[in-house]
Amino acid sequence: MNHEEKSGSMILETFKQRRVPIFVMMPIDALGIDTSGVPKIRKVKALTMSLKALKLAGVHGITVEVWWGIVERSSPFDYNWSVYEQLFTLISGSGLKLHVALSFHSNIESSKEKGGVSLPLWILEIGHLNRNIYYKDQNGFSSNDYLTLGVDQIPLFYGRTALQCYEDFMYSFIKKFETLMGSVIEEVSIGLGPSGELRYPAHPSKDGRWEFPGIGEFQCYDKYMMEDLQKAASQEGQPKWGNKGPQNAGRYNSLPSGVPFFENGGENFLSDYGQFFLEWYSGKLIHHADAILAKAANMFKKYQDNGSDTVLLVAKIGGIYWWYQTESHPAELTAGYYNTALRDGYEPLASVLSRHGAALHVSCLEMADSETPSNYGCSPEGLLQQIRTVSKRRIVHLTGRNANERFDKAGLRQITTNCYQAEAGSFTYFRMNDKIFRVENWNNFVPFVRRMNSDH
């Protein structure tokens, strides 16, 4: 046993925990829309065989993204759950449980398939006439991946606010699958932003605007968020602060050095203006989560602590680990996490989750600091440690997933270590594809699953 294996074994022995159930996320192209506009399951036979193999390996369940853009695709209130009824039957028939991810975002940018899943067509029609329903950066560029939180309370969607659209969708989901709650559906994550995560789309890599390790850009320039900023600035007695976001915060691919807002500029992140803006920007995100999770918690209340038929409510956050070791944490700030060397930005988020009985789902559990570039202030382990500490203080359960595909023993061992240290309630492997079943990968994956399944 080499030094790395010895240290990993020592950590695992130190953090002896109960088993960690493994969910595997469905392939990104598992569902599609045929030429007539009907949603369908792709490659049903291959999927069935894959599910059986995963069950035999000891996998606990499957994570399924339930897309707003599939279910309420054509017109408001016209919910079509048929493809998910088929899929849930297929999965439960294989003896597997479900983590359902209610997805109010689009995966058009991230899908390799030409189709992908957009937002509902009727939402896109509204967006074609009014681009301000989406997040915008300082140059006016927007993407139609997720509605701006600026429209949460504005009835732009055939008389409904965005929040009401999300609420109605959740209600329809519960009504349709009530008999599966707790017995088959064990976890439900509520989509709160791009990729389902509570964050701003500050690092848009898929359209070429951003690449690692850029600091990203603030995303508050749609009409509705700017109106809210102006109102907040006036209430602060500083109306000029409401005219725009920070003008000295660089561009998507800037590094922190030489960017005044994140260093020692006149109106930097520590100035009165900087603190006002960051409080407002992050506060809007926290309020967005609070509003949606309040609705979700109320609807799922009867499935909470219901003996063996409990449904765990889950909220996801992004793993913004680069520039974590700097004073200003710029990549986190642009994403909406007001976390710096002087301020804990995850405390208010954990407080909201605790209030609504929701678990916190974190990514990057496969990452070790030693594997990241040394000159970009990266610390996925430091970030996880901070989130772990905050969650324990606020009595918030943690669940997690990997951000990058890993089949090697070191990567899988890091997942195991992080899950045990965090006392994770479950782990989602991201995601199912052909590679996982290749002999050399499968031979590492199966022992990993069995290790996570055993009581330590």
VENHUBEL-V333307 format. One record per residue. RES is the residue in one letter. NEAR is the number of other ideal C-beta (glycine too) atoms within 10 Angstrom. Layout:
BEGIN
{{RES	NEAR} {RES	NEAR}}
END
This chain:
BEGIN
{{M	8} {N	7} {H	7} {E	14} {E	12} {K	10} {S	12} {G	18} {S	13} {M	11} {I	16} {L	18} {E	10} {T	10} {F	16} {K	9} {Q	15} {R	11} {R	14} {V	24} {P	22} {I	23} {F	25} {V	25} {M	20} {M	22} {P	18} {I	18} {D	15} {A	20} {L	22} {G	19} {I	17} {D	10} {T	5} {S	6} {G	9} {V	12} {P	21} {K	13} {I	16} {R	14} {K	13} {V	13} {K	7} {A	12} {L	20} {T	15} {M	13} {S	22} {L	22} {K	14} {A	15} {L	27} {K	16} {L	11} {A	18} {G	18} {V	25} {H	22} {G	25} {I	28} {T	21} {V	21} {E	22} {V	24} {W	26} {W	23} {G	22} {I	21} {V	22} {E	23} {R	22} {S	10} {S	10} {P	15} {F	11} {D	11} {Y	17} {N	14} {W	18} {S	13} {V	20} {Y	21} {E	13} {Q	14} {L	21} {F	21} {T	12} {L	16} {I	22} {S	18} {G	11} {S	20} {G	14} {L	19} {K	19} {L	23} {H	25} {V	25} {A	23} {L	22} {S	22} {F	24} {H	26} {S	24} {N	22} {I	18} {E	17} {S	14} {S	15} {K	7} {E	14} {K	7} {G	14} {G	18} {V	23} {S	20} {L	24} {P	25} {L	13} {W	16} {I	26} {L	14} {E	10} {I	16} {G	17} {H	10} {L	7} {N	14} {R	14} {N	20} {I	26} {Y	22} {Y	27} {K	21} {D	25} {Q	16} {N	11} {G	9} {F	17} {S	20} {S	19} {N	19} {D	22} {Y	25} {L	26} {T	25} {L	28} {G	25} {V	23} {D	19} {Q	14} {I	17} {P	11} {L	18} {F	18} {Y	12} {G	8} {R	16} {T	16} {A	25} {L	19} {Q	15} {C	23} {Y	23} {E	19} {D	16} {F	20} {M	21} {Y	13} {S	15} {F	21} {I	18} {K	11} {K	15} {F	19} {E	12} {T	9} {L	19} {M	20} {G	18} {S	13} {V	18} {I	25} {E	23} {E	24} {V	25} {S	26} {I	26} {G	25} {L	26} {G	26} {P	25} {S	20} {G	23} {E	23} {L	28} {R	24} {Y	28} {P	31} {A	26} {H	25} {P	22} {S	13} {K	14} {D	11} {G	8} {R	19} {W	22} {E	11} {F	12} {P	20} {G	23} {I	29} {G	29} {E	27} {F	23} {Q	29} {C	26} {Y	22} {D	24} {K	16} {Y	19} {M	24} {M	18} {E	14} {D	18} {L	23} {Q	16} {K	13} {A	19} {A	19} {S	13} {Q	10} {E	15} {G	7} {Q	13} {P	12} {K	10} {W	20} {G	21} {N	11} {K	15} {G	22} {P	26} {Q	10} {N	14} {A	25} {G	20} {R	15} {Y	20} {N	15} {S	16} {L	17} {P	20} {S	8} {G	10} {V	19} {P	16} {F	28} {F	29} {E	17} {N	11} {G	17} {G	10} {E	17} {N	19} {F	26} {L	18} {S	14} {D	11} {Y	19} {G	21} {Q	14} {F	17} {F	27} {L	24} {E	14} {W	21} {Y	24} {S	22} {G	14} {K	20} {L	22} {I	18} {H	14} {H	21} {A	22} {D	17} {A	20} {I	26} {L	22} {A	15} {K	19} {A	25} {A	17} {N	12} {M	17} {F	23} {K	12} {K	14} {Y	19} {Q	14} {D	10} {N	13} {G	6} {S	6} {D	15} {T	14} {V	21} {L	22} {L	22} {V	26} {A	25} {K	25} {I	24} {G	25} {G	22} {I	26} {Y	26} {W	25} {W	24} {Y	24} {Q	15} {T	20} {E	16} {S	24} {H	29} {P	29} {A	28} {E	27} {L	29} {T	29} {A	29} {G	30} {Y	27} {Y	25} {N	24} {T	19} {A	10} {L	10} {R	15} {D	15} {G	20} {Y	23} {E	15} {P	18} {L	28} {A	22} {S	15} {V	21} {L	26} {S	17} {R	14} {H	20} {G	18} {A	24} {A	22} {L	25} {H	28} {V	26} {S	23} {C	22} {L	29} {E	25} {M	25} {A	16} {D	15} {S	10} {E	13} {T	19} {P	10} {S	8} {N	8} {Y	19} {G	21} {C	22} {S	18} {P	25} {E	20} {G	14} {L	25} {L	22} {Q	14} {Q	17} {I	22} {R	19} {T	14} {V	20} {S	22} {K	13} {R	13} {R	18} {I	10} {V	22} {H	20} {L	24} {T	26} {G	28} {R	23} {N	23} {A	17} {N	11} {E	14} {R	22} {F	16} {D	12} {K	15} {A	15} {G	19} {L	21} {R	22} {Q	25} {I	24} {T	21} {T	21} {N	27} {C	23} {Y	20} {Q	19} {A	25} {E	15} {A	24} {G	19} {S	27} {F	27} {T	26} {Y	25} {F	20} {R	17} {M	21} {N	14} {D	10} {K	12} {I	20} {F	15} {R	12} {V	6} {E	10} {N	16} {W	15} {N	11} {N	17} {F	23} {V	16} {P	14} {F	22} {V	21} {R	12} {R	17} {M	25} {N	15} {S	11} {D	7} {H	14}}
END
